[in-house]
Amino acid sequence: MSSVELHKINFSKFIEALDQCKGNVWLVTAEGDRLNLKSRFCQLLGLAKIVEGGMVTEAKIICDNPDDDSLLFRFNLYGEKVLDENAENE
């Protein structure tokens, strides 16, 4: 499993990207916390954790499914247009 580091993301679009993922997606913080972002509750906790004081702190995303890893990596690089492309391909 590889990891994706988040940079300047739109959180509402990030939630849409998570909804398109097929397997478990884990948020791993610098403190070692692991939250499954497929759960709405963990999404709230995880996003609150990485946005402290209005700044995005260090966090990594680890996916069980390599296709999800690819989707989130491309989302991180190219933004929300990846979501439209992915929806068209399904």
Sequence and secondary structure as in RCSB ss.txt:
>XXXX:A:sequence
MSSVELHKINFSKFIEALDQCKGNVWLVTAEGDRLNLKSRFCQLLGLAKIVEGGMVTEAKIICDNPDDDSLLFRF
NLYGEKVLDENAENE
>XXXX:A:secstr
  EEE  S  HHHHHHHHHH  S EEEEETT  EEETTSHHHHHHHHHHHEETTEE  EEEEESSHHHHHHHHHH
HHHTTHHHHHHHHH 
